[in-house]
Amino acid sequence: MIALAGLLFAQLVLPSGEGMSAAQRVEILAQSVTAGSTRPLELFEDPNLRGEMKRVGVEASCPIAIEIARTTAADFRAELTPFAETAVRETIPAERLEQFRPVSFLAGGAGGYQSRVERKFEEIAAASLARARDQARAAIISRLTALPDFIPGPDTPPPIDSFFESAFGAKADRVWDSAPLLSIACLQRNVPSGLTMEHAGETFPQSREPQ
C-alpha cells in the first residue's frame, strides 16, 4: 500500500540523470525525501486526527489533510534539506549514485536504497520532523473543527474503493483505525488526471458522487 501511495503522488517526468553532477543527483533525491516528510501516513498515526476526520467524512477532510501535508513539507524544506542530503550521501555509495538512470526513487536503482535513506533521515532529522508533523496535525485539526458532522446515508460509498479490498485485502470498516488505510482513502481521491489501474476486471479510479 505504501508503494501505491508513492505512485499516486508520483511525478510524471523523471530526471534522466544524463550530464548531472553528483551534487545535482543528491539534491534531486533529497527533494524527494523532504517532500514526503509530512506525508499523510505519518500524520494519521494520531488517533485524535483520525477521529476528527471520521467526524467530518473523507470527502471533506482528505483535501484539507493533503493540502496541509504538502504546504507544511514546503515550509520545512529549508530546515530539512541538509538532513536529507546527508542521508542520501551517507547511505548511497558514490559510485552507485553516478549510475542511476533515472535519478528517482520511483524507478531504477535508487529505489533499492529508499527505505535505508528514509530511515537515516528519520534518525538524524528527528527533532525537525517532530515539529513539522506536530504543526501539520494541529493545522489539520484546526481546519476540521469548523466543519459540520458528516452523516452517512444508505447510498454513501465506502471510504476506500473495492479495488483495494480485492487487490490488497483492505477492509473499509477498518479505515478509521488504520493510518495506512486512511492514507489510501485520501490518496485515491488525489489520483492524477488520466492515471488508471486495472485489477480483476475492475478499473480504478471509479467515478463517485461526493459525500
C-alpha positions in Angstrom: 0.0 0.0 0.0 2.8 2.4 0.7 4.3 1.8 -2.7 0.9 2.6 -4.2 0.7 5.8 -2.2 4.0 6.8 -3.8 2.6 6.1 -7.2 -0.4 8.3 -6.7 1.9 11.2 -5.7 4.5 10.4 -8.3 5.9 13.0 -10.6 5.1 12.1 -14.2 8.5 13.0 -15.7 11.6 11.5 -14.0 15.0 13.2 -14.4 17.1 11.0 -16.7 20.4 11.7 -15.0 22.3 12.5 -18.2 25.0 15.0 -17.6 24.2 15.5 -14.0 26.8 16.0 -11.3 26.8 14.0 -8.1 25.6 17.1 -6.2 22.7 17.5 -8.5 21.7 13.9 -8.1 21.9 14.2 -4.3 19.7 17.4 -4.5 17.0 15.6 -6.6 16.8 12.6 -4.3 16.9 14.8 -1.2 14.0 16.8 -2.5 12.0 13.6 -2.8 12.8 12.8 0.8 11.8 16.2 2.2 8.6 16.2 0.1 7.4 13.2 2.0 8.4 14.5 5.4 4.8 15.2 6.4 3.0 12.7 4.2 -0.4 11.6 5.5 0.8 8.2 6.5 2.8 9.6 9.4 0.2 12.3 10.3 -2.6 9.8 10.5 -0.9 7.8 13.3 -2.6 10.3 15.6 -6.0 8.8 16.8 -7.3 12.3 17.6 -6.7 13.4 14.0 -8.3 10.2 12.6 -11.3 10.8 14.9 -11.9 14.3 13.6 -11.5 13.2 10.0 -14.1 10.5 10.7 -16.5 13.1 12.2 -16.5 15.2 9.0 -16.0 12.4 6.5 -13.3 11.6 4.0 -14.6 13.8 1.2 -14.4 16.9 3.4 -11.3 16.0 5.4 -8.9 14.4 2.9 -8.3 17.5 0.7 -7.6 19.6 3.7 -5.2 16.9 5.1 -3.3 16.6 1.8 -3.1 20.3 1.3 -1.7 20.9 4.7 0.7 18.0 4.5 2.2 19.5 1.3 2.4 23.1 2.5 4.0 22.1 5.8 6.6 20.0 3.9 7.3 23.1 1.8 7.5 25.3 4.9 10.1 23.0 6.5 12.1 22.2 3.3 15.0 24.6 4.0 15.4 23.1 7.5 15.1 19.5 6.4 17.1 19.6 3.2 20.6 19.4 4.8 19.5 16.3 6.8 18.0 14.7 3.6 21.2 15.4 1.6 23.3 13.9 4.4 21.1 10.8 4.5 21.5 10.4 0.7 25.3 10.8 0.8 25.8 8.6 3.8 23.5 5.8 2.6 24.1 5.5 -1.2 27.7 4.7 -2.4 29.1 7.5 -4.6 29.7 5.0 -7.5 26.1 3.8 -7.4 24.8 7.3 -7.2 26.6 8.1 -10.5 24.9 5.1 -12.2 21.2 5.9 -11.5 19.1 6.3 -14.7 16.7 7.9 -13.9 17.5 9.8 -10.8 14.4 8.9 -8.8 13.3 6.5 -6.0 10.3 5.7 -8.2 12.2 3.7 -10.8 15.6 2.3 -11.4 18.4 1.5 -9.0 17.7 4.3 -6.5 14.6 2.6 -5.3 16.6 -0.1 -3.7 18.1 2.5 -1.3 14.9 4.4 -0.5 14.0 2.7 2.8 17.6 3.0 4.1 17.8 6.7 3.1 14.4 7.3 4.8 15.5 5.5 8.0 18.7 7.6 8.1 16.7 10.8 7.5 14.2 9.9 10.3 17.1 9.3 12.7 19.1 12.5 12.0 16.2 14.9 11.4 14.0 13.5 14.3 13.6 16.8 16.1 12.7 18.8 13.0 10.4 16.1 11.7 8.5 16.1 15.0 8.0 19.8 14.9 6.8 19.6 11.3 4.4 16.8 11.9 3.0 18.4 15.1 2.4 21.6 13.2 0.7 19.8 10.3 -1.6 17.8 12.7 -2.5 20.9 14.6 -3.3 22.8 11.4 -5.5 20.0 10.0 -7.5 19.6 13.3 -7.9 23.4 13.5 -9.4 23.4 9.9 -11.6 20.4 10.5 -13.0 21.7 13.8 -15.0 24.4 11.9 -16.7 21.8 9.7 -20.1 20.2 10.4 -20.5 16.5 11.2 -20.9 14.2 8.2 -24.0 11.9 8.5 -23.6 8.9 6.1 -26.7 7.7 4.3 -27.6 4.4 2.7 -26.0 5.4 -0.6 -22.8 6.7 0.9 -19.9 4.8 -0.7 -17.2 3.2 1.5 -14.2 5.3 2.3 -11.9 3.1 0.2 -12.7 1.7 -3.3 -13.5 -2.0 -3.7 -10.3 -2.2 -5.8 -8.2 -2.0 -2.7 -10.1 -4.8 -0.9 -9.8 -7.1 -3.9 -6.2 -6.2 -4.6 -4.8 -5.8 -1.1 -7.4 -7.2 1.3 -8.0 -3.8 2.8 -11.2 -3.6 4.8 -13.3 -0.4 4.5 -14.6 -0.8 8.1 -11.0 -0.5 9.4 -10.1 2.7 7.7 -10.6 4.9 10.8 -8.4 2.6 12.9 -5.6 2.4 10.4 -3.2 5.2 9.3 -2.2 3.3 6.1 -5.8 2.6 5.1 -6.9 6.2 5.8 -3.8 7.4 3.8 -5.0 5.2 0.9 -8.6 6.6 1.3 -7.2 10.1 0.9 -4.7 9.3 -1.9 -7.4 7.6 -4.0 -9.1 11.0 -4.0 -5.9 12.6 -5.3 -5.2 10.4 -8.3 -3.6 12.5 -11.1 -5.9 13.0 -14.1 -5.6 10.3 -16.6 -4.0 7.7 -14.2 -6.0 4.5 -14.1 -5.2 0.9 -12.9 -7.0 -2.4 -13.7 -7.4 -5.3 -11.4 -9.6 -8.4 -11.6 -11.7 -6.8 -14.3 -12.2 -3.5 -12.4 -10.8 -0.1 -13.4 -9.6 2.3 -10.7 -10.4 5.1 -10.0 -14.1 4.8 -10.5 -16.3 7.8 -10.6 -18.1 8.5 -7.3 -20.5 11.1 -6.0 -19.2 13.4 -3.3 -20.2 12.6 0.3 
